[in-house]
Amino acid sequence: MIFAFLKFLRGYLVIEAEGLFLERFINLAIKSNIFLWDIKKISRNKMTLKISILGYKKIGKAAHATATKVVIKERRGLPNFMNKHKKRKAFLIGIILFGIIISCLSSFVWSVEISGTEKIDEAVLRDELRSCGIDAGVLKFNHSPQEVKRKMMLLNPDIAWIWVDIKGTRAFVEVKERTEKPDIVPDGEPCNIVADCDGIIENTVILKGKTVVSEGDIVKKGDLLVSGVDDTNYTGPIMYHADGEVYAMTWHEESGVFPLTRTEKFKTGNSQSRFGVKIANWEVPVYPFSKIPFEQYDKNTEEKTLKLWGDLYLPASWKSYYIEEITENSVTMNEEEAFGFYTDELCKKMERQFSADVEIINKDANYELQGDKIYVKCSLQCREEIGQQAPLYKNDMEDSGD
């Protein structure tokens, strides 16, 4: 891109060379330090190529030595453009002013794109970036990305890692959110393994520690599963960092009282497209200018930032809206329909709380009508790992010794 821009500034020629020794002609030109590019062969004895204005002045020797006929086919670049329009002063002044304006605009950040946020509120993150100097309309040379990163890490404790990169007129901000450390006892520190929920033991995989439960045992939340204390006859109790996995059959329940009537949204089929232009933080409607004719609607927005070339984006964007009218209707369900609908809702609610390794074995549900409402209870039978490490203290050794 820079090379093409320099060629445009200096100007260049598109020439046609014709002769029997074209390869020798090119070799002699290269030996004379004449730069040629975009060489295209038209026929056996004819080709086109591009050459700088200064290079064309020196190409005569190579052409004469190889009996090659050289003809200028086209003049390109800024010098040729200026020469063509030298009598149109107003036009040239306009071009120069346009170049100055574009140069000034390219010195600013006109959009900030954020990625990687899930828990962090993007509006809060934008306010923090603004306080660090990253916002639409600020000079991009006044702020070091490294300094912005350092300030953001101090401002927001939920950020584990942040990357700021400015390309053209856009600032790209990538965030990695901090995740809470699981409640795990550090390696080397004594601990037990206890149950984190009720269940029936199916099997255990113990790497270190003493198992105190067997297959078929019923355990409650908090019950000891694997002890980190080993009571020997020779040296006395020894404390371990218990490690292993304990799998159990578990049951999870969810219930609620729900109405037999629910509200559903339907699309009427009526729609409208609208367009607008956003300049900096101001939005101007283009078509139509009237208000949206629907009382209730869904709106899908597509925004395309305008740019000149490469990463040189303008502080303006074209916005398209697709608006669909919706209406709300009340749907009355019979008891079977309500039971099926709310059972599915309760099961999905429980499944969203499960970790990825929970295996659902069976689903069971029942209901009871209560006037114009329905009581639904849903139960999921699962197989899961229920072991959870718990710190082991001195009194655990004393209890073990007793």
TORPA-928531 format. One record per residue (C-alpha): residue number from 0; y negated, x, z negated. Coordinates in Angstrom, 3 decimals, padded with zeros to 6 digits. Each point is the difference from the previous one (the first is absolute). Example, Ala and Ser with C-alpha at 12.3 -4.5 7.8 and 13.67 -1.06 7.14 Angstrom:
<bapas>
<bapa k="0" north="004.500" east="012.300" up="-007.800"/>
<bapa k="1" north="-003.440" east="001.370" up="000.660"/>
</bapas>
This chain:
<bapas>
<bapa k="0" north="000.000" east="000.000" up="000.000"/>
<bapa k="1" north="-002.444" east="002.824" up="-000.871"/>
<bapa k="2" north="000.940" east="001.851" up="003.208"/>
<bapa k="3" north="-000.671" east="-003.124" up="002.085"/>
<bapa k="4" north="-003.374" east="-000.492" up="-001.712"/>
<bapa k="5" north="-001.029" east="003.611" up="000.674"/>
<bapa k="6" north="000.983" east="-000.359" up="003.667"/>
<bapa k="7" north="-002.144" east="-003.132" up="000.214"/>
<bapa k="8" north="-003.003" east="001.788" up="-001.538"/>
<bapa k="9" north="000.213" east="003.011" up="002.307"/>
<bapa k="10" north="000.973" east="-001.965" up="003.096"/>
<bapa k="11" north="002.820" east="000.731" up="002.452"/>
<bapa k="12" north="001.109" east="-000.565" up="003.586"/>
<bapa k="13" north="003.010" east="-001.589" up="001.630"/>
<bapa k="14" north="000.786" east="002.126" up="003.062"/>
<bapa k="15" north="002.497" east="-000.102" up="002.852"/>
<bapa k="16" north="001.647" east="003.222" up="001.156"/>
<bapa k="17" north="001.760" east="000.255" up="003.374"/>
<bapa k="18" north="001.854" east="003.028" up="001.365"/>
<bapa k="19" north="003.328" east="001.715" up="000.576"/>
<bapa k="20" north="-000.100" east="002.175" up="-003.128"/>
<bapa k="21" north="-000.973" east="-002.387" up="-002.780"/>
<bapa k="22" north="002.156" east="001.675" up="-002.683"/>
<bapa k="23" north="-001.631" east="003.392" up="000.752"/>
<bapa k="24" north="-003.410" east="-001.693" up="-000.097"/>
<bapa k="25" north="000.703" east="-001.310" up="-003.527"/>
<bapa k="26" north="001.324" east="003.368" up="-001.202"/>
<bapa k="27" north="-003.111" east="001.826" up="001.256"/>
<bapa k="28" north="-002.249" east="-002.561" up="-001.693"/>
<bapa k="29" north="001.805" east="000.433" up="-003.322"/>
<bapa k="30" north="-000.236" east="003.810" up="000.280"/>
<bapa k="31" north="-003.769" east="-000.433" up="000.467"/>
<bapa k="32" north="-000.116" east="-001.953" up="-003.314"/>
<bapa k="33" north="-000.731" east="-003.297" up="001.750"/>
<bapa k="34" north="001.356" east="-002.927" up="-001.988"/>
<bapa k="35" north="001.750" east="-002.717" up="002.057"/>
<bapa k="36" north="001.609" east="-003.181" up="-001.286"/>
<bapa k="37" north="001.563" east="-003.294" up="001.145"/>
<bapa k="38" north="001.474" east="001.665" up="003.086"/>
<bapa k="39" north="001.680" east="-002.632" up="002.212"/>
<bapa k="40" north="001.736" east="000.749" up="003.298"/>
<bapa k="41" north="-000.717" east="-002.549" up="002.742"/>
<bapa k="42" north="002.062" east="001.579" up="002.760"/>
<bapa k="43" north="001.539" east="003.357" up="000.840"/>
<bapa k="44" north="-003.377" east="001.528" up="000.917"/>
<bapa k="45" north="-002.424" east="-002.141" up="-001.995"/>
<bapa k="46" north="-000.740" east="-000.603" up="-003.717"/>
<bapa k="47" north="-002.733" east="-001.238" up="-002.364"/>
<bapa k="48" north="-001.100" east="001.724" up="-003.190"/>
<bapa k="49" north="-002.815" east="000.063" up="-002.507"/>
<bapa k="50" north="-002.315" east="002.949" up="-000.600"/>
<bapa k="51" north="-003.156" east="000.719" up="-001.990"/>
<bapa k="52" north="-003.337" east="000.319" up="001.815"/>
<bapa k="53" north="-000.172" east="003.724" up="-000.882"/>
<bapa k="54" north="003.610" east="000.492" up="001.133"/>
<bapa k="55" north="-000.755" east="-001.587" up="003.387"/>
<bapa k="56" north="-002.732" east="002.560" up="000.586"/>
<bapa k="57" north="002.593" east="002.793" up="-000.422"/>
<bapa k="58" north="002.888" east="-001.580" up="001.933"/>
<bapa k="59" north="-001.284" east="001.192" up="003.413"/>
<bapa k="60" north="001.772" east="003.392" up="-000.100"/>
<bapa k="61" north="003.429" east="-001.551" up="-000.655"/>
<bapa k="62" north="-000.606" east="-002.581" up="002.739"/>
<bapa k="63" north="-001.088" east="002.633" up="002.528"/>
<bapa k="64" north="002.963" east="002.314" up="-000.812"/>
<bapa k="65" north="002.546" east="-002.788" up="000.563"/>
<bapa k="66" north="-001.793" east="-001.840" up="002.833"/>
<bapa k="67" north="-000.170" east="-003.116" up="-002.163"/>
<bapa k="68" north="-002.495" east="-002.765" up="000.763"/>
<bapa k="69" north="-001.651" east="-001.368" up="-003.166"/>
<bapa k="70" north="-001.915" east="-003.317" up="000.038"/>
<bapa k="71" north="-001.758" east="-001.748" up="-002.907"/>
<bapa k="72" north="001.374" east="-003.541" up="-000.311"/>
<bapa k="73" north="-001.782" east="-001.159" up="-003.157"/>
<bapa k="74" north="-002.542" east="001.192" up="-002.570"/>
<bapa k="75" north="000.546" east="-001.092" up="-003.607"/>
<bapa k="76" north="-001.499" east="000.534" up="-003.452"/>
<bapa k="77" north="-003.349" east="-000.294" up="-001.742"/>
<bapa k="78" north="-002.016" east="002.283" up="002.359"/>
<bapa k="79" north="001.010" east="-002.129" up="003.004"/>
<bapa k="80" north="-000.753" east="-003.210" up="-001.946"/>
<bapa k="81" north="-003.449" east="001.269" up="-001.022"/>
<bapa k="82" north="-000.763" east="001.099" up="003.547"/>
<bapa k="83" north="000.879" east="-003.416" up="001.409"/>
<bapa k="84" north="-002.200" east="-001.844" up="-002.486"/>
<bapa k="85" north="-002.846" east="002.503" up="-000.462"/>
<bapa k="86" north="-002.519" east="-002.474" up="001.423"/>
<bapa k="87" north="001.074" east="-002.763" up="-002.377"/>
<bapa k="88" north="-001.655" east="001.347" up="-003.131"/>
<bapa k="89" north="000.345" east="-003.177" up="-002.055"/>
<bapa k="90" north="003.725" east="-000.077" up="000.712"/>
<bapa k="91" north="000.436" east="003.648" up="-000.994"/>
<bapa k="92" north="-002.031" east="-000.511" up="-003.182"/>
<bapa k="93" north="002.231" east="-002.972" up="-000.819"/>
<bapa k="94" north="003.133" east="002.104" up="000.522"/>
<bapa k="95" north="-001.371" east="002.743" up="-002.259"/>
<bapa k="96" north="-000.982" east="-002.521" up="-002.700"/>
<bapa k="97" north="003.432" east="-001.601" up="000.267"/>
<bapa k="98" north="001.629" east="003.419" up="-000.499"/>
<bapa k="99" north="-002.197" east="000.668" up="-003.040"/>
<bapa k="100" north="000.843" east="-003.410" up="-001.507"/>
<bapa k="101" north="003.736" east="000.517" up="000.564"/>
<bapa k="102" north="-000.240" east="003.468" up="-001.548"/>
<bapa k="103" north="-001.743" east="-001.461" up="-003.056"/>
<bapa k="104" north="002.502" east="-002.868" up="-000.308"/>
<bapa k="105" north="002.919" east="002.438" up="000.178"/>
<bapa k="106" north="-001.381" east="001.758" up="-003.090"/>
<bapa k="107" north="000.760" east="-003.012" up="-002.200"/>
<bapa k="108" north="003.153" east="-001.621" up="-001.361"/>
<bapa k="109" north="000.157" east="-003.547" up="001.352"/>
<bapa k="110" north="003.348" east="-001.211" up="-001.296"/>
<bapa k="111" north="002.285" east="000.802" up="-002.925"/>
<bapa k="112" north="003.709" east="-000.751" up="000.469"/>
<bapa k="113" north="002.174" east="-000.113" up="-003.141"/>
<bapa k="114" north="003.802" east="000.079" up="-000.052"/>
<bapa k="115" north="002.685" east="000.205" up="-002.680"/>
<bapa k="116" north="-001.459" east="-002.483" up="-002.511"/>
<bapa k="117" north="002.224" east="-002.652" up="-001.540"/>
<bapa k="118" north="-000.958" east="-000.381" up="-003.650"/>
<bapa k="119" north="-003.498" east="001.490" up="000.195"/>
<bapa k="120" north="-002.692" east="-002.489" up="001.034"/>
<bapa k="121" north="-001.411" east="001.213" up="003.337"/>
<bapa k="122" north="-003.471" east="-001.337" up="-000.865"/>
<bapa k="123" north="-000.009" east="002.101" up="-003.195"/>
<bapa k="124" north="001.177" east="003.033" up="001.969"/>
<bapa k="125" north="-002.807" east="-000.459" up="002.537"/>
<bapa k="126" north="-002.575" east="-000.174" up="-002.812"/>
<bapa k="127" north="001.357" east="003.252" up="-001.444"/>
<bapa k="128" north="-000.049" east="001.675" up="003.416"/>
<bapa k="129" north="-003.582" east="-001.196" up="000.439"/>
<bapa k="130" north="-000.982" east="001.640" up="-003.285"/>
<bapa k="131" north="001.577" east="003.231" up="001.320"/>
<bapa k="132" north="-002.003" east="-000.189" up="003.232"/>
<bapa k="133" north="002.596" east="-001.478" up="002.396"/>
<bapa k="134" north="-001.284" east="-003.237" up="001.529"/>
<bapa k="135" north="-001.095" east="-001.457" up="003.322"/>
<bapa k="136" north="-003.398" east="001.377" up="000.939"/>
<bapa k="137" north="000.069" east="003.313" up="-001.925"/>
<bapa k="138" north="-000.403" east="003.430" up="001.589"/>
<bapa k="139" north="003.458" east="001.500" up="000.416"/>
<bapa k="140" north="-001.175" east="003.589" up="-000.500"/>
<bapa k="141" north="-001.416" east="-000.540" up="-003.491"/>
<bapa k="142" north="003.327" east="-000.440" up="-001.788"/>
<bapa k="143" north="002.989" east="002.277" up="-000.268"/>
<bapa k="144" north="003.349" east="-001.857" up="000.236"/>
<bapa k="145" north="001.386" east="002.327" up="-002.685"/>
<bapa k="146" north="-002.830" east="-000.903" up="-002.377"/>
<bapa k="147" north="000.476" east="-003.713" up="000.713"/>
<bapa k="148" north="003.716" east="000.326" up="-000.819"/>
<bapa k="149" north="-000.756" east="001.733" up="-003.287"/>
<bapa k="150" north="-002.518" east="-002.667" up="-001.048"/>
<bapa k="151" north="002.320" east="-002.869" up="000.974"/>
<bapa k="152" north="002.860" east="001.431" up="-002.074"/>
<bapa k="153" north="-002.340" east="000.046" up="-003.017"/>
<bapa k="154" north="-001.390" east="-003.489" up="000.662"/>
<bapa k="155" north="003.257" east="-001.898" up="000.508"/>
<bapa k="156" north="002.969" east="000.789" up="-002.283"/>
<bapa k="157" north="002.308" east="-002.134" up="002.198"/>
<bapa k="158" north="-000.266" east="002.509" up="002.859"/>
<bapa k="159" north="002.746" east="002.619" up="000.081"/>
<bapa k="160" north="-001.103" east="001.584" up="003.282"/>
<bapa k="161" north="-002.792" east="-000.606" up="002.508"/>
<bapa k="162" north="-000.819" east="001.452" up="003.410"/>
<bapa k="163" north="-003.417" east="-000.337" up="001.673"/>
<bapa k="164" north="-000.465" east="000.973" up="003.646"/>
<bapa k="165" north="-003.048" east="-000.593" up="002.197"/>
<bapa k="166" north="000.649" east="-000.242" up="003.744"/>
<bapa k="167" north="-002.887" east="-000.796" up="002.291"/>
<bapa k="168" north="-001.869" east="-002.872" up="-001.623"/>
<bapa k="169" north="002.931" east="-001.274" up="-002.077"/>
<bapa k="170" north="001.176" east="000.993" up="-003.462"/>
<bapa k="171" north="003.734" east="-000.343" up="-000.658"/>
<bapa k="172" north="001.042" east="-000.347" up="-003.642"/>
<bapa k="173" north="003.701" east="000.095" up="-000.906"/>
<bapa k="174" north="000.972" east="-000.813" up="-003.590"/>
<bapa k="175" north="003.210" east="000.412" up="-001.942"/>
<bapa k="176" north="000.031" east="-002.132" up="-003.126"/>
<bapa k="177" north="001.179" east="001.285" up="-003.329"/>
<bapa k="178" north="003.264" east="-001.550" up="-001.167"/>
<bapa k="179" north="000.793" east="-000.488" up="-003.644"/>
<bapa k="180" north="002.618" east="002.368" up="-001.279"/>
<bapa k="181" north="003.217" east="-001.771" up="-000.938"/>
<bapa k="182" north="000.850" east="-000.065" up="-003.670"/>
<bapa k="183" north="002.467" east="002.898" up="000.151"/>
<bapa k="184" north="000.628" east="002.472" up="-002.769"/>
<bapa k="185" north="-000.731" east="003.548" up="001.270"/>
<bapa k="186" north="003.011" east="002.194" up="000.710"/>
<bapa k="187" north="001.042" east="002.018" up="-003.045"/>
<bapa k="188" north="-001.225" east="-002.568" up="-002.536"/>
<bapa k="189" north="002.741" east="-001.910" up="-001.892"/>
<bapa k="190" north="000.430" east="-003.647" up="000.962"/>
<bapa k="191" north="002.382" east="-002.978" up="000.036"/>
<bapa k="192" north="000.629" east="-002.452" up="002.796"/>
<bapa k="193" north="-000.594" east="-003.640" up="-000.980"/>
<bapa k="194" north="000.257" east="-003.319" up="001.864"/>
<bapa k="195" north="-003.202" east="-001.268" up="001.601"/>
<bapa k="196" north="001.413" east="-003.537" up="000.336"/>
<bapa k="197" north="002.960" east="-002.168" up="-001.077"/>
<bapa k="198" north="003.247" east="000.282" up="001.931"/>
<bapa k="199" north="003.762" east="000.625" up="000.159"/>
<bapa k="200" north="001.006" east="003.634" up="000.534"/>
<bapa k="201" north="001.850" east="000.661" up="003.266"/>
<bapa k="202" north="000.208" east="003.797" up="000.201"/>
<bapa k="203" north="-001.742" east="003.179" up="-001.129"/>
<bapa k="204" north="-000.697" east="003.375" up="001.608"/>
<bapa k="205" north="-000.898" east="002.395" up="-002.830"/>
<bapa k="206" north="-001.148" east="003.549" up="000.685"/>
<bapa k="207" north="-000.925" east="000.926" up="-003.577"/>
<bapa k="208" north="000.278" east="-001.800" up="-003.314"/>
<bapa k="209" north="002.519" east="-002.190" up="-001.783"/>
<bapa k="210" north="000.845" east="-003.437" up="001.423"/>
<bapa k="211" north="000.036" east="-002.735" up="-002.648"/>
<bapa k="212" north="000.773" east="-003.008" up="002.275"/>
<bapa k="213" north="003.002" east="-000.944" up="002.131"/>
<bapa k="214" north="000.632" east="-002.216" up="003.006"/>
<bapa k="215" north="-000.342" east="-003.672" up="-000.962"/>
<bapa k="216" north="-002.249" east="000.598" up="-003.036"/>
<bapa k="217" north="-002.890" east="-002.427" up="-000.416"/>
<bapa k="218" north="-003.295" east="001.776" up="-000.720"/>
<bapa k="219" north="-003.496" east="-001.181" up="-000.884"/>
<bapa k="220" north="-003.274" east="001.554" up="001.010"/>
<bapa k="221" north="-000.583" east="003.129" up="-002.116"/>
<bapa k="222" north="003.665" east="000.532" up="-000.882"/>
<bapa k="223" north="001.255" east="003.610" up="000.000"/>
<bapa k="224" north="002.085" east="000.817" up="003.093"/>
<bapa k="225" north="000.225" east="003.797" up="-000.006"/>
<bapa k="226" north="-000.678" east="002.046" up="-003.108"/>
<bapa k="227" north="-001.780" east="003.328" up="000.124"/>
<bapa k="228" north="001.610" east="001.038" up="-003.312"/>
<bapa k="229" north="003.383" east="001.693" up="-000.077"/>
<bapa k="230" north="001.445" east="000.249" up="-003.540"/>
<bapa k="231" north="002.366" east="002.988" up="-000.124"/>
<bapa k="232" north="002.160" east="001.140" up="-002.925"/>
<bapa k="233" north="-001.055" east="003.641" up="000.200"/>
<bapa k="234" north="-003.718" east="000.294" up="000.671"/>
<bapa k="235" north="-001.273" east="-003.445" up="-000.982"/>
<bapa k="236" north="-001.841" east="-002.486" up="002.204"/>
<bapa k="237" north="-001.423" east="001.336" up="003.266"/>
<bapa k="238" north="-002.813" east="-001.789" up="001.898"/>
<bapa k="239" north="000.205" east="-000.312" up="003.800"/>
<bapa k="240" north="-002.198" east="-001.248" up="002.808"/>
<bapa k="241" north="002.274" east="-002.925" up="000.963"/>
<bapa k="242" north="000.322" east="-000.442" up="003.749"/>
<bapa k="243" north="001.951" east="-002.480" up="002.094"/>
<bapa k="244" north="000.115" east="-003.468" up="001.517"/>
<bapa k="245" north="001.298" east="-003.212" up="-001.543"/>
<bapa k="246" north="000.686" east="-002.969" up="002.296"/>
<bapa k="247" north="000.244" east="-003.567" up="-001.272"/>
<bapa k="248" north="000.201" east="-003.590" up="001.137"/>
<bapa k="249" north="-003.311" east="-001.662" up="-000.845"/>
<bapa k="250" north="-001.555" east="-003.462" up="000.274"/>
<bapa k="251" north="-003.646" east="-000.786" up="000.694"/>
<bapa k="252" north="-001.501" east="-003.468" up="-000.378"/>
<bapa k="253" north="-003.212" east="-001.669" up="001.113"/>
<bapa k="254" north="-001.003" east="-003.647" up="-000.416"/>
<bapa k="255" north="-002.954" east="-002.320" up="000.403"/>
<bapa k="256" north="-001.204" east="-003.583" up="000.309"/>
<bapa k="257" north="-001.378" east="-000.886" up="003.439"/>
<bapa k="258" north="-001.499" east="-003.050" up="001.776"/>
<bapa k="259" north="001.945" east="-001.866" up="002.665"/>
<bapa k="260" north="-003.080" east="000.097" up="002.244"/>
<bapa k="261" north="-001.292" east="003.234" up="001.507"/>
<bapa k="262" north="-002.855" east="000.878" up="002.337"/>
<bapa k="263" north="000.746" east="001.599" up="003.353"/>
<bapa k="264" north="-002.370" east="001.457" up="002.601"/>
<bapa k="265" north="000.444" east="-000.942" up="003.646"/>
<bapa k="266" north="-001.717" east="001.282" up="003.157"/>
<bapa k="267" north="-001.575" east="-002.842" up="002.001"/>
<bapa k="268" north="000.069" east="001.935" up="003.291"/>
<bapa k="269" north="-003.805" east="000.132" up="000.237"/>
<bapa k="270" north="-001.388" east="003.499" up="000.267"/>
<bapa k="271" north="-003.116" east="001.927" up="000.940"/>
<bapa k="272" north="-000.842" east="003.590" up="000.951"/>
<bapa k="273" north="-003.216" east="001.538" up="-001.252"/>
<bapa k="274" north="-001.627" east="003.362" up="000.655"/>
<bapa k="275" north="-002.553" east="002.146" up="-001.745"/>
<bapa k="276" north="-001.471" east="003.482" up="-000.207"/>
<bapa k="277" north="-000.136" east="001.939" up="-003.251"/>
<bapa k="278" north="-002.736" east="002.634" up="-000.223"/>
<bapa k="279" north="000.250" east="002.105" up="-003.173"/>
<bapa k="280" north="000.290" east="-002.706" up="-002.711"/>
<bapa k="281" north="-001.597" east="-002.816" up="002.010"/>
<bapa k="282" north="002.022" east="-002.433" up="002.070"/>
<bapa k="283" north="-001.550" east="-001.890" up="002.916"/>
<bapa k="284" north="001.830" east="-002.939" up="001.627"/>
<bapa k="285" north="000.291" east="000.209" up="003.782"/>
<bapa k="286" north="001.878" east="-003.177" up="000.942"/>
<bapa k="287" north="-000.054" east="-002.777" up="-000.997"/>
<bapa k="288" north="-003.033" east="-000.272" up="-002.300"/>
<bapa k="289" north="001.059" east="-003.307" up="-001.578"/>
<bapa k="290" north="001.773" east="-000.318" up="-003.332"/>
<bapa k="291" north="003.788" east="-000.084" up="-000.176"/>
<bapa k="292" north="000.888" east="-003.651" up="000.717"/>
<bapa k="293" north="003.051" east="-000.111" up="-002.302"/>
<bapa k="294" north="-000.072" east="-000.800" up="-003.715"/>
<bapa k="295" north="003.181" east="001.958" up="-000.707"/>
<bapa k="296" north="001.205" east="002.847" up="002.177"/>
<bapa k="297" north="001.826" east="003.328" up="000.260"/>
<bapa k="298" north="-001.960" east="002.885" up="001.521"/>
<bapa k="299" north="001.472" east="003.114" up="001.625"/>
<bapa k="300" north="-002.469" east="002.813" up="000.627"/>
<bapa k="301" north="000.238" east="002.912" up="002.413"/>
<bapa k="302" north="-002.631" east="002.746" up="-000.142"/>
<bapa k="303" north="-000.438" east="002.748" up="002.594"/>
<bapa k="304" north="-002.440" east="002.806" up="-000.750"/>
<bapa k="305" north="-002.096" east="001.010" up="002.995"/>
<bapa k="306" north="000.071" east="003.637" up="001.046"/>
<bapa k="307" north="-001.415" east="002.236" up="002.705"/>
<bapa k="308" north="002.809" east="002.576" up="000.260"/>
<bapa k="309" north="002.483" east="001.867" up="-002.182"/>
<bapa k="310" north="-000.780" east="-000.544" up="-003.687"/>
<bapa k="311" north="-003.656" east="-000.890" up="000.619"/>
<bapa k="312" north="-000.054" east="-003.570" up="-001.304"/>
<bapa k="313" north="-003.183" east="-002.059" up="-000.042"/>
<bapa k="314" north="-001.183" east="-001.921" up="-003.100"/>
<bapa k="315" north="000.972" east="-003.234" up="001.733"/>
<bapa k="316" north="003.171" east="-001.972" up="000.568"/>
<bapa k="317" north="001.127" east="-003.003" up="002.014"/>
<bapa k="318" north="001.603" east="-002.741" up="-002.114"/>
<bapa k="319" north="002.294" east="-002.733" up="001.296"/>
<bapa k="320" north="001.036" east="-002.986" up="-002.115"/>
<bapa k="321" north="002.850" east="-002.389" up="000.680"/>
<bapa k="322" north="-000.451" east="-003.122" up="-002.113"/>
<bapa k="323" north="002.713" east="-002.640" up="-000.421"/>
<bapa k="324" north="-000.632" east="-003.337" up="-001.679"/>
<bapa k="325" north="002.374" east="-000.892" up="-002.836"/>
<bapa k="326" north="000.529" east="-003.142" up="-002.013"/>
<bapa k="327" north="001.661" east="-000.555" up="-003.359"/>
<bapa k="328" north="002.576" east="-002.738" up="-000.404"/>
<bapa k="329" north="001.837" east="-001.192" up="-003.088"/>
<bapa k="330" north="003.771" east="000.079" up="000.387"/>
<bapa k="331" north="002.128" east="-002.100" up="-002.354"/>
<bapa k="332" north="003.520" east="001.398" up="-000.532"/>
<bapa k="333" north="003.093" east="-001.755" up="-001.270"/>
<bapa k="334" north="001.873" east="001.649" up="-002.881"/>
<bapa k="335" north="002.389" east="001.973" up="002.258"/>
<bapa k="336" north="-002.844" east="001.373" up="002.135"/>
<bapa k="337" north="-002.065" east="000.906" up="-003.063"/>
<bapa k="338" north="003.008" east="001.637" up="-001.663"/>
<bapa k="339" north="000.689" east="002.168" up="003.067"/>
<bapa k="340" north="-003.662" east="000.918" up="000.512"/>
<bapa k="341" north="-000.737" east="001.007" up="-003.611"/>
<bapa k="342" north="003.360" east="001.753" up="-000.443"/>
<bapa k="343" north="-000.871" east="002.237" up="002.923"/>
<bapa k="344" north="-003.460" east="000.679" up="-001.495"/>
<bapa k="345" north="001.444" east="000.935" up="-003.422"/>
<bapa k="346" north="002.656" east="002.286" up="001.504"/>
<bapa k="347" north="-002.589" east="001.830" up="002.102"/>
<bapa k="348" north="-002.202" east="000.416" up="-003.075"/>
<bapa k="349" north="002.848" east="001.676" up="-001.927"/>
<bapa k="350" north="001.073" east="002.176" up="002.951"/>
<bapa k="351" north="-003.519" east="001.396" up="000.337"/>
<bapa k="352" north="000.316" east="001.367" up="-003.543"/>
<bapa k="353" north="003.306" east="001.771" up="000.658"/>
<bapa k="354" north="000.339" east="003.663" up="000.909"/>
<bapa k="355" north="001.669" east="000.937" up="003.291"/>
<bapa k="356" north="003.384" east="000.833" up="-001.616"/>
<bapa k="357" north="000.554" east="-003.449" up="-001.551"/>
<bapa k="358" north="002.916" east="-001.779" up="001.715"/>
<bapa k="359" north="-000.062" east="-003.805" up="-000.096"/>
<bapa k="360" north="003.548" east="-001.329" up="-000.455"/>
<bapa k="361" north="-000.550" east="-003.732" up="-000.353"/>
<bapa k="362" north="-002.732" east="-002.651" up="-000.152"/>
<bapa k="363" north="000.162" east="-003.163" up="-002.088"/>
<bapa k="364" north="-002.559" east="-002.748" up="-000.512"/>
<bapa k="365" north="-000.287" east="-003.509" up="-001.459"/>
<bapa k="366" north="-002.737" east="-002.584" up="-000.390"/>
<bapa k="367" north="-001.044" east="-003.046" up="-001.976"/>
<bapa k="368" north="-002.471" east="-002.720" up="000.992"/>
<bapa k="369" north="-002.811" east="-000.579" up="-002.483"/>
<bapa k="370" north="-001.942" east="-003.006" up="001.283"/>
<bapa k="371" north="-001.998" east="001.045" up="003.063"/>
<bapa k="372" north="000.873" east="003.663" up="-000.574"/>
<bapa k="373" north="003.110" east="002.133" up="000.190"/>
<bapa k="374" north="001.271" east="002.659" up="-002.395"/>
<bapa k="375" north="001.795" east="002.828" up="001.849"/>
<bapa k="376" north="001.927" east="002.870" up="-001.583"/>
<bapa k="377" north="001.297" east="002.884" up="002.106"/>
<bapa k="378" north="002.398" east="002.762" up="-001.109"/>
<bapa k="379" north="000.923" east="003.213" up="001.837"/>
<bapa k="380" north="003.158" east="001.948" up="-000.835"/>
<bapa k="381" north="-000.578" east="003.685" up="000.760"/>
<bapa k="382" north="001.568" east="003.402" up="-000.252"/>
<bapa k="383" north="-002.420" east="002.725" up="-001.016"/>
<bapa k="384" north="-000.510" east="003.231" up="-001.892"/>
<bapa k="385" north="-001.282" east="-000.919" up="-003.476"/>
<bapa k="386" north="-000.184" east="003.397" up="-001.730"/>
<bapa k="387" north="-003.377" east="001.150" up="-001.273"/>
<bapa k="388" north="-000.742" east="003.243" up="-001.812"/>
<bapa k="389" north="-001.416" east="-000.266" up="-003.510"/>
<bapa k="390" north="-001.257" east="002.916" up="-002.170"/>
<bapa k="391" north="002.446" east="001.214" up="-002.647"/>
<bapa k="392" north="-001.438" east="000.880" up="-003.408"/>
<bapa k="393" north="001.305" east="001.656" up="-003.176"/>
<bapa k="394" north="000.953" east="-003.309" up="-001.626"/>
<bapa k="395" north="002.355" east="-000.653" up="002.956"/>
<bapa k="396" north="001.951" east="003.084" up="-001.064"/>
<bapa k="397" north="000.091" east="-001.198" up="-003.573"/>
<bapa k="398" north="001.241" east="-003.426" up="001.123"/>
<bapa k="399" north="002.637" east="001.715" up="002.135"/>
<bapa k="400" north="001.110" east="002.122" up="-002.950"/>
<bapa k="401" north="000.377" east="-003.086" up="-002.175"/>
</bapas>
